[in-house]
Amino acid sequence: MTVISQIILAIAVFLIIFLAVLVVFTIIRADRLNRNREAVELYINDYADQWYDYLYNGHKLPQTNRHSKLHQHAIEKIFSTFLSNGKTKDVERRISSYARVSFSNEYRKELKSPLWAKRVNALNKIAEFKVPGFTDIYSARDIDAMKSFEFYLFLIYLSIYDFDRFRYKFLDNRALTEYENKKILSRLSNDAVLSLIPAFEQMSLTTRYAFLSRVARVGHDQPLEWLESLFDSEDSETRIRALKTIQLIGSVHDPEKYTAYFTSSVWEERMIVSRLAPIIGDSTVPLLKVCASDKNRLVQSAALNSLAYFGFNEPGWSVQTNMYQDEMKEVSKLKWT
């Protein structure tokens, strides 16, 4: 047997052994995962009712042995299920208290783990279960080194327990998506959201857009005057989002501020203000007549609907249609959320 043949044979034997070990490892790991999953499901089946009685009715805690990681995982799944299905203030308080006493040490270890997945999992849990005591766990250097999703979860946690620090970090120039900003803002109370209005100019554009979407859901004391002040913005998307927010609110502060939008060069602005016309008042009818002959079908449709609201039926008046199909491609870019 030549040297080359011996080398090839050795490599083949090594690969066979390596693949055999890999297959055995995969089988063992899969079996372990299945057994762990079964153990978690067994715990949930055995104790879910007792946890329900404790969390919702204040009955005694389930009597379990010292928590293993599997038991902790099972309890966390129970907590998550109850929080997403009919939670109450008492349920939130009891979950927070139990997680603080029983899981804080484990969460602290995971939050300082070099593994990103463990840190993210722990951040998600302390925010979801509202576990206090972790606002100062990270240094400024740690925070600067966070990836986007990790930073997003940390902001959610700060918004619960240290709003001043949250405000400072939220306005920091970090690359969060509009969706992430919306998720963060959705966790804030209406008063907390309104308190951020003076800092609007410090926000990135994506943060501004998410903020305007959240403002639309403020129940009382809607900041209409402030929203109308955004009509002076040089960013057309900010103006459009402000108009859309006002449309969702269903009220205006100064009707005269809307007049210029009926002849705006931005078709989205013409469309939204035409939809707002019934709220603005019947002084918009002459402007709606112009928009009813707009080259953009969506603008025209909005104007005609508003004219119908006013019961407009002027003898001899007709709509002049002159629509450009290429503009209709812009419809797909509209993303109102």
N, C-alpha and C positions, 0 to 999 in steps of 0.2 A: 504493500500500500504506500503510495507516494505521500509526501508531506502535505500536498494540497488536499489530497483525499482525506487525510487525517484531520486537517483543519475543518473541512466541510462537515465531516462526521461529528466533530466536537460541537460545531455550531448547531447542527441539527439536534443533537442530544440536549444541548442547553435550551434550545427553543421549545423542545417537547416538554422538558422539565418545567420551564417557566410557564408555559401555557397550562400545564397540569396544576401547578400551584395557583395560578390565577383563577382557574375554574373552581378549585376547591375553596379558595378565599371568597369568591363570589357567591358560592352556594352557602357557605357558613354565614356570610354577611346577610344574605337574603333571608336565611332562616332566623337569624337574630332579629332582623327588622320585623319579620312576621310575628315572632314571639312577643316582641315589645309592643307591637300594635295590638295584639290580642290582650296583653296585660292592661293596656290603657283602656281598651273597650270594656274589659271585664270590670275595671274599677268604676268606670262611668255607669255601667249597668247596675252595679251594686250600690253606688252611693249618690247617684244623681238626685233621687227623690229626697234624701236627707239634706243635700246641699240646697235644694229648692226650699225645704222647710226652714232651713237656717237663714237663707238670704232674703226670702220674701216674707216669712212669718216670724222671724226672730227666735226660732226654736234652738235647741242646743246644737253645738257643732257636731258633725259626724265624728265618731270615735274611730280614728285610724292610727296605725302604727307610725313610727317616725318616717317622715317623707323620704321616699327614694326619688330619683330623677323622673322615673316613670309616673309615680304618683303625682309629682308636681305638674308634669305635662298633662296628665288627665284632669287635674283640678283646674289648670289654666284653660283647657278646652271647655270645661263646664262653665267657668266664669265667662269666657268669650261668648258662649251660646246664650247665656242669660242676659248679657249686656246688649246683645244684638236682637233680643226678642222681649220687648216689654220691660225694660229696666225702670227702676224707681230710684229716688234719692236714697232710700234705705239700702237697696241692693248695692248701689255704687259705694256707699259708705262702708258697708260690711266687707265687700270685696277689697276695697282699698286697705282697710284695717288688717284683714287677714293676710293679704299679700305683703304688706309692710312687715308684719311680725314673722311670717313664715318663709318668705322668699327673698327678702332684701339682701341677705348675705350672698346668695347665689347670683342675684342680679348684679350686685356690685362686682363680683368676679368676672362676670361675662362682659360688663360694660368696659372693663379694663383689659379685656382679652386682645391679643394681637390678631385674632381672627375676625375679619369684618362681619361675617355672617352671625357670629355670636353677639357682637356688639349691637348689630341691627335688631336681632331678635329681642335682646334685653330692652333696648330703647322702645321698641314697639310695645312690649309688655308693661313697662312702667308708665307709659303714656295711656295705654288702654285701661289699665287697672287703677290709674291715678295713685301711684305709690310715691309718697313724698320722700325727700331726703337725698336727692341726686342732682340738684341744680348746680352744685359746685364740683361735681366729680371730674369734670374735664378742665384742663388748663386752656389758656388762649391758644397755645400752640397745638393742642389736641384738636380744638375746634377748627382752626385754620386748615388742619390736615384732613378733615373729614371730607368724604366724597359727598356728592349732592344728596343722595337719598338718606344717608346717615345724618347729615346736617338738617334735613327736612324733619326727620323724626325727633331730633333734639329740640328743634324749634317748637314742635307741638308740645313737647314736655314742658319747656320753659313757659309757654303760654298759660299753662295751668298753675304753676307755682312761683314764677318770677316774671311778672308781666313787664316790668321796666327793662329787665335784661332781654326779654323776648323782643320788645320793641326795638331796642338797639341792634340786636342781631338780625331781626327781620328786615331792617332797613339797610343792612350791610349789603355791599355789592357782590352778592353771591348768585351764581347761575342756577336759579330754581325755575322749573317750568311753570307755565300758567296753571296747569293741573295741580302741581304740588302747592302752589300759592293758594289755590282755591281750597284744597284740603285743609291747609293750616287755618285759613280764615274761617272756614266752616266750624272750627272748634271754638271760636271766640264768641262771647256774648255780644248782643247788639251794642251795649254801652262801650265795650272794648273796641269794637269795630269803629264806632263813631269817634272814639278818642284818637284814632290814627289819621283822621282827616287832615289835621295841620301838617302832617308829614307826607302828604300825597306827592308833593314835588320831589321829595327825596327818593321815592320809589322808582324801581326800574319799570320799563314799559309793561313787561309781562306781569309784574306785581300790580301795577295800576289797573290793568284790564281785569285781573282776578278780583281786585278790591271793589271795582265798580259792580261786578256781578254780585258780590256779597252785600253791598249797600242796598241793592234792590230788595233784599229779603229782610231788611230792618223793619220791624212792625210799626213802630210809632216814631214820631219826631224825625220824619224823613228829611234829609238835608237838601231840599229842592233848590234853595238859593245857591248853595255851594255847587251842586251839579250843574246849574245853569251858568255858573262862572267858568266852567270848563269849556264852554262854547268858544272861548278865546284861545284855546289851545292850538298850537301849530300842528300838532299830531292829529291827523284826520281820524285815526282809529279811536283815540281818546274821545273825540267829539261824538263819534258814532256810538261808542259804548255808553257815554253819558246820556245820549238821546234814548238808547235802548233801555237803560236803567229807569229813566223817567217814564217811559212807556209802560214798563212793568209796574211801576208805582201807581200810575194812573192819575196823576195830578201834576199841575204846573204852578210855578210861583209868579213869573212875569211873562204873560202872553206875548208881549212885544219882542222878546228875545228870540222868538221862533220864526219871525217873518222872513229873515234872510235865508233860512234853510229851504224855503220853497223854490228858490232859484239857485241853490247851491250847485257847484260844478261836480260835486260828489253824489252819485245817484242814490247811494244808501241813505244819505242824509235827506234827500228829497222824499224817499220812500217812507222813512220813519216819521218825519214831520207830517206827512200826509195822513199817516195812521193816527198821529196825535191830534189832528185837527178837531175832532169832536170834543176833546178835553180843552183845547185852547179856546174854542168858541166860534160862533158863526161869522166872525170877522175874517175867517180864513177861506170862506167860500170863493171869493174872486181868485185867490191864489190856487185853490184846488181846481178851479176851471182850467188854469194854465197847466197844472200837473196832470190833469186828465188827458191831455194831448201829448204827454211826455213820450220821448222816443223809447224809454225803457218800460217794458210791460209791467214790471212789479210796481214802479212808481205810478203808472197809469191805473193799475188795479186798486192800489191803496187810495188814490184820489177819488176814484169812482165810488168806492165803498163809503168813504167819508161823505161824499156828496149825497149819497143815498140816505145816510144817517140824518143829514140836515133836510131831507125831503126835497132836494133841489130838482126842479123841473121847469127850467126857463124855456119858453116857446122859441123855436128857431135855433136853439143851441145844439150843437152836435160835437162829437169827439173827433178830432183829427188824429188819426193813427199814423205814425211814421217810426216804426220800431226797427232797431238794428239788432240782428241776431247775434252778432259777435258780443254785444254787451250782455246777452243772456248767459254767456259762459261764466260771467262773474257771480252768478247766483250760487254756484258751488263753493265759492269762497266765504259765503256767509256762515258764521258759526256762532249762533246765539245760544249760550248755555246759562 
